[in-house]
Amino acid sequence: MRNFRTFLKRLTYTGLAVGSGAVVIAYVYPKFVYATKTSNNSVEAAEDQKYAYAPLPTREQQLATLASKEFDVLVIGGGATGAGVTLDSISRGLTTAMVEKYDFGSGTSSRSTKLIHGGVRYLQKAVFNLDFAQYKMVKEALAERANLINIAPHLAYPFPIMLPVYKWWQIPYYWVGIKMYDMVSGRQILNPSYYLSKSKALELFPMLKKDELVGALVYYDGQHDDARMNLSIAISAARMGATIANYTEVVSLHKTTNDEGKEVICGAKIRDRLTGKEMDVKAKCVINATGPYTDFIRKLANSEVRKICQPSQGVHIVLPDYYSPAKMGLLDPATSDGRVIFFLPWQKVTLAGTTDNACEITDYPTPTEKEIQFILNEIRNYLHSDVEVRRGDVLSAWCGIRPLVMDPNKKDTQSVARNHIIEVSPNKLITIAGGKWTTYRQMAEETLDRAVKECDLKPTSPCRTKGLQLDGAHGWSPTMFIRLVQDFGLENEVAQHLASTYGDKAFKVARMAALTGKRWPVMGKRLHQEYPYIEAEVRYAVREYACTAIDIVARRTRLAFCNVLAAEEALPRIIEIMAEELKWNKFKQQQEMERVKVFLRREMGLDLGKASMDVKINFTKEEINQYAKRFSSLDIDNKGYITINDLRRYFKKMGERVSEDQLHDILSEVDLNKNAQVDLGEFLQLMSALKSGTMTNSRFARAAEMNEELQKQISVERSGGGL
């Protein structure tokens, strides 16, 4: 409580003055200083450096170790929490293994909003409700935010987020809120928040809606590449000696009787999903860190336990980079249904989301058209009217399942845990559930502390993960990419991407790069011309346990998350390279091709926009005649279909400037069979989708409607009816 009282005392002494457009705060915030190891930790620092470049065992070697060794700790789940627990355990000197049903981070941990945050909304509740638990949660999260940026500076960085204000009275309300956020951060503040006038806000975020805008507030949180961060944690653990294996599924839990005659968990039977081979893994302690699958593992230990996981689905969409500034995000704190929407530049695209709907647990979370349209409509409320937010601009759509949990120790079944919970079953299965990306390390530390106590483990050191640098961070510097350009002849954009993804391991990737055959760049063939991912990354990913083509397009690169069509176009070359590395035959290559295409369609939104127009055409005869005339007004040559030349001719006649890219986008939203032509059937399908509400707007449809009106007007004028 002392920290909370200190916080309230600081708030009392905070001077607020709002008048004549001036906002003043009488508090000095120290700049965030990256933590460094002190001389007392010099031995640990030297040991960390030793592990930083240790070789990685192959997956086959890891599986052999799983089957032959007894471990202190077996972690089930290879997401952020599971990887964090594994790193914490091995760094304490405990023999540790981790198994994951699919790829590392393939579930919720790679489908986040990419923010490292403390939770502004939780702080608001803490203050207004005098809730110390909420305050403590925010303070811990802000400390972990700073630590994560420290231990992986190549992957995580401070990131400004703008909060536009459209009512004068909201300025002091929001301003006090974000200043409190700064205050709770204390010495670990990333950058102080600040107020912007209307003109300055529009200068930094020109796409913003001008009408009624009175100003904006900017605060800082962190941003990262969640999939790569997850893998870096797992790889760091492996370099320190942990045995990790993806595509290994827990089939059952082994049980034995201890000296007191009580049943305890002593390991698991696992199956290699790639070969079907089963093996037994022995362990003194088994930790369940499976996120949405928490209850499945708990029921393996005891089929009678009450469920504690309440899954919630969050959808994100990806738009082109021109929708947002390169280095400024946007927060909509009050959407039409009360949810918060973020609008963020990331990986040279714009990320928007998220939704929050109850769902069933599934291996294949699928976004819906309704959720996509919700996000698009909310975006329209904040962007300038000149910025046409189009369904055809959605490059990718995907969702993750949040594993919200109830505390099993509380009688109230409606009591959802605000943070994470740690449960110890009567047979000593340790379950860590809930929480969020930002606090994965704190969660892991608490889980291992509990495991050591409950399972009588004998670590050789206390928790060491605070300040423990992750894979790639040891030799990284902000200017490292320049050496990559100079030493390997890589493009500047490619070099920056490699440095910010692999850190000091970027040189290993660069050495695998092939010659381009050009004068410049000398090395580094791209997988897709629009994105900086290169072919060498595929080869390097295989050495970091990538087993399928989905691993490459979704997590080792972020192609599927950034642009689903680009991922599809790059797929043949990716499979060709993986076939060389993993000795795939033609049948295996075709199998991988089909699997990725199903993944892109089902989980990444490929064809979702077109599928939304696959509705029953239910028009009257008069309506069909009306739409047929509208269609014919664009099909001037009476070809029976509309081409891009017809659209070009129409926009020229209307005096509207439309780029070639925009023309292709307008055509593609209706061109269901992708033959660069739109026939009457496709046009009627579009109009039916608009009528039914499954689509909310269409520039193609408006063009046809306006052209029909124009033709009518010309006809009337020629007949003299206009006089």
Buried (B, 14 or more C-beta within 10 A) or exposed (E): EEEBEEBEEBBEEBEEEBEEEEBEBEEEBEEBEEBEBEEEBEEBBEBBEEBBEEEBBEBEEBBBBBBEEEBBBBBBBBBBBBBBBBBBBBBBBBBBBBBBBBBBBBBBBBBBBBBBBBBBEBBBBBBEEEBBBBBBBBBBBBBBBBBBBBBBBBBBBBBBBBBBBEEEEBBEEBBBBBBBBBBBBBEBBBBBBBBBEBEBBBEBBEBBBEEEBBBBBBBBBBBBBBBBBBBBBBBBBBBBBBBBBBBBBBEBBBBEEEEEEEBBBBBBBBBBBEEEEBBEBBBBBBBBBBBBBBBBBBEBBBEEBEBBBBBBBBBBBBBBBEBBBEEBBBBBBEBEEEBBBBBBBBBBBBBBBBBBBEBEBEEEBBBBBEBBBBBBEBBBEBBBEEBEBBBBBBBBBBBBBBBBBBBBEEEEEEEBBBBBBBBBBEBBBBBBBBBBBBBBBBBBBBBBBBBBEBBEBEBEEEBBBBBBBBBBBBBBEEEBBBBBBEEBBBBEBBBBBBBBBBBBBBBBBBEBBEEBEEEEBBBBBBBBEBBBBBBBBBBBBBBBBBBBBBBBBBBBBBBBBBBBBBBBBBBEBBBEBBBEBEEBEEEBBEBBBEEBBEBBBBBBBBBBBBBBBEBEBEBEEEBBEBBEEBBBBBBBEEEEBBBBEBBEBBBEEEEEEBEEEBBBBBBBBBBBEEEEBBBBEBBBBBBBBBBBEBBEBBBBBEBBBBBBEBBEEEEEEEEEEEE
